Amino acid sequence: MTRSLLPLAGLLLLCAASTLRAQSPTESAHDLVKDVVYNELQERHQVSLWQYRVDKRVGNQTTIEQEVETVSGPVSRVLARQGKPLDAAAQKKETDRLNNLLRNPSEQARMKQDHDVEEQRLQRLMGAMPDAFLYTYDGADDGNLRLSFRPNPAYNPPTYETRVYHALSGQIWIQPQQKRLAKVDAHILNEIAAEDPSRFRILPFQNQSRMPVVYRLGDLFVLPSAYGETWGLAANEAMSCGRPILVSDRVGCATDLVDPDCGRVFPWNDLAHLERTIDSLIADPDSLRQMGRAAAERARSFDIAVTEAALAAAVERVCR
């Protein structure tokens, strides 16, 4: 995603900038990023609203959106898809969507709640920027310094969220006088994707109603959580769609749900074990399909109706 920052309240920005750290032209790229992160986090604690142009690229799909921050959270409007402006019908659909939002207080409240959660996540990830990546100066564009970045191999991501974040590489543009972030262009650095793009896909958000289709797109469901899952309901969902599962021993359902007929469990911190298990499972397509059938049968025993009946029977036995 590429995000360009356009201030709506320039006067407020200039006043706030006077409190930010001064620039040292001799500092390292790493120290410059530390200063930028400090300034960005300081700014986020102040009341200022921004307008963004958001260029999204997901696979072969591109979208250009205008996003405006409000006190209730950001509001976006799609301007173009696949490099072409929206036609009249699509523009009307966007206008109707925004008008419906304006008339719907409950939806605005939900949007505000989602925004607050996203803001906390953004601040956590931004705070990790200096340590998670290695930076090098890479020239200048339109008065902004351009830095390239790549994952820092010495960084140990503390959460699954930061593990995904740590897989990014790309470029950032920094306004040198105020030490503010002007633009980010990042992508996931993945050797599999680079060597064989046909085997690697990152899907956009999928509505819950489409998940049965999504689960069936693959032959094996893998949940490699490293920091704990209370249960891991996605494993039940994949099994109910006839897919065998491979989960780490940090996934709560590993003990009660997974058996050798329908899946496997691997040590969360042993990636070599994970790789060997995947290779072993996909090497025998017939056995994998049989495990899928067993997974679907196993999932039925965790169905709500089955669970209710078992609970009622247990209560009845105790009360006799």
N, C-alpha and C positions, 0 to 999 in steps of 0.2 A: 504494500500500500504506500502511496506517496501522498503526503499531507503538507500543504502549503498554508502558512499562518498569515492571515490578514486581519489586523486589529480593527475592531469596531470602535474602541475607545482609545484613540491614539494619545490624547492628553493624559489619561490615567496611566497608560503604559509608560510615557516619558517621565511622569512624576515618580512612578514606582521604580523605574530603572536607575534613578539617582542613588538609590540605596543599595544597588547591586555591586558586586565586586568589580574592581577595575581590571582592565586587561593588561597582561604582561606579554609582549610579543615574543619573548624568548622561551615561554613555557612549553612543556611537552604536550603532545596531543592528549595524553591521559589526563594531565592536570587541567587542560582546557575543558575537557568533558566533565571533570569533577565540578568546575566552576559553573558550567552550563546547567548541570543537573541541580546544583544548589539554587541557582537563580530561578529555574523553572519551578522547583518545589516551593520556593518562597512566593512566587507569583500565584501559584494555585491556592495559597491561603488567603489571597486578597480577592476582592470582588471585582472581577473584570470578565467581560463577555467577548468572545471571539467568533469570527467567521472563518470557515475552512473550505477549501476546495479539496475534495477527497477523490483520488484516482485509485480505484480498486481493480486488482487483477487476480482472478481465481481461475486457474487453468487457462483456458482459451477465452474466458468471458471477461470483458472489461466494462466498468461502469464509472461514470463521473457524477459525483454528487456535490451539492452545496449544503454544508452543514453549519447551522447557526446555534451558538450556545444561548440558552435562556436560563432563568432562575430555576426552572423545573427540569433542566437537562437539555441535551442537544436535540435539535430538530433538523432533519435532513430532507432534501428534495432531489430526486434523480434528474439529472440534466441530459445525460446521454448514455447510450449503451452501444457497445462495439464501435465506438468512435463516431456514432451518428446521433444527432439530437433527437429527442423524443418526438414522435409524430403527435398530431392533435389529440388523438384518442388517449395515448399514453400520458400526455400532459394533463388532460382532464382527470384521468385516474389519480395522478399525483395530487392535483388540487383538491379533489374530493376526499382523498385520504387525510390531507392536512386540515380541511374543514371539519371532518369528523373528529379529529383529535381536538380541535379547538372547542367543540361542543361536548366533549366527554371528560368531565373532571376525574372520574375513576381511572381512565386511561392515562391522564396526565399524572396522577398520583403514582401509578405503576411505573411510568417513565422516569419520574423523579427517583423512585426507589432503585430502579435499575441503574440510573446514572450514578447514584451515590456508591453503589457496589462497584461499578466500573471505575469510578474515580479512585477508590481505595486501591483497586488492583493496579491501575495505571501508576499511582504513586509508588507502590511496592516495586514494580518493574523498572520505573525510571530510577529509583534509588539504587538498583542493582547495576545500572549501566556502566559506571566506571570500572567495576570489578569483573563483570561478566564478559567483557570484550576487550580485544586489543585494537588500538587505534593508530592510524598513520595519516599524516597530512597528504592530501591527494589533489592539491591545486585550489583554484577559486572559480566561482561563477557569480556574476552579477554582484560583486562586492562581498559575497559570502565565502567563508572558508569551507572547503570540502574535505571531509575525512572519510577514509575507508575503515570499516571495522569487520572483525571476524571473531569467532568464539575464543575466549581465553582458556587454554587447556588446564590452567592452574585453578580455575574457578570450579567450586563444588556446589552445584545448585541445591538449595535446601528444600525445594518443593517441586512437585511435578510441573507446576506452572512455570517455574523458572527453568526447568529442564527444557521445556519446549522453547521458551524465550532464548535460552542459551544456544539454540541451534540456528539462530539468525546470523546473517552476514549482509553487508551492503554498504551504503554510504549515508552520511548525514551532512547537512549544510548548517553552518553556524554563523550568525550575525556577529562579527568580531567586536564591534564597539560595545554593544550591550551584553555580549555573551549569551545570546538567546538562540534557541533551536528554531531554524527556519524551515527545514524540510527533512524528511526521512524517507529513504528508499531501501527496503529490506526484503530479503527472501530467505527461505529455509535452505540452509546448506546441508545437502544430503547426497552422499556418494551414489546411492541407488538411483535417486532422481536424475543425477547428472549422467550416469552411465546408461540407464535404461528408463527414460521417462514414461514408457508405456506401462511400467509395472508400479508406478508410484502416483498416487492421487491424494489430493487434499480436497475433500468435499466442502462446499459451503454449508451453512446452517440447514439442517433437515428438520422439517416439522415432524412432530411425534407420529402423525398419521402415516408418514412415509418410512418410518424406521423398519417395519417388517421387510420392505423392499431393500433398504440399505443393508440390513444384516445378511440378506441372501445374495448380495453382490460378491461376498467373499466365501471361501471354503472353510476358514477357521477364524474364530473370534479370539483375539488376544487382549488381555487386560493386564499390562505389566506394571501395575501400581507399585511405587517404591515407598510411599509415605502413608499408606493405610487407607483402606476403604471399609467403612462400617459394615457394608454387605457387598455392594457391587451389583445393583439390580440389573445393569446392562447384561450381565452374564445370564441371568434368567431369561431375559428377552431374546438374546441370541440363541439360546438353547431351544426356546419355544418355536423359533424359526428354523429349527433343524440344523443348527450349526454347532459342532463341537467347540469346546472352549479351552483356552490355555491361560491360566491366571497365575499371578505371583502369590507367594505365601503371605503377603500383606493384605490380600483381598479377603474380607470377612467371610465370604461364602465358600472359601476354598475347602474348609473342613467338612461342612454339612452338605454342600451341593455337588461338588466335583468327585466323581469316581472314575476308575480306569476305563470304564465302558464309554464315557461321554466326554472325557477331558483329561487334562494334565495340570499339575501344579509345579512351579519351579521356584527356587530360592530367589527372592526379590533382588539380591545384589550379585547374582551370578549370570551375567549376560551371555557367557559362553554356553551355559546350560540352556538358557532360553533359545539360543541359536540352534543348538543340537536338537532340541525338542521340536522346534518348528521344522527343521530339515527332515527329521524322522517321520513326522506326521504327514507332511505333504508328499513324501516319497512313495506313499502307498495310498493312492486315491480311493481305492475300493474300501480299505479300512476306514478312511476318513469319512466316507459316506455312511458306512455302518455306524460310526460313532455319532454322526449327525442324527441318525434315526433314534439311536439310544438317548441322545441329548433331548430330543423332543419328548420322548416318553418320560424321561426323568423330570423334565420341566413341568409336566402335568401333575406330578405329585406335590408340587408347590403352588398349584392353582388355588385361588382364594376359596372356591367352593369346596375343594378337597380339604383344605386346611380347616375351614369352618366345620366340616363334618367330623374331622378327626378330633378337633377341640371339643365339640359337643359330645362325642362318644367318650372321650376321656373324662369329662365332667360327670357324665352319667355313671361311669364306672366308679368314680370316687364317691358319688352321692348314694350309691346303693347301700 
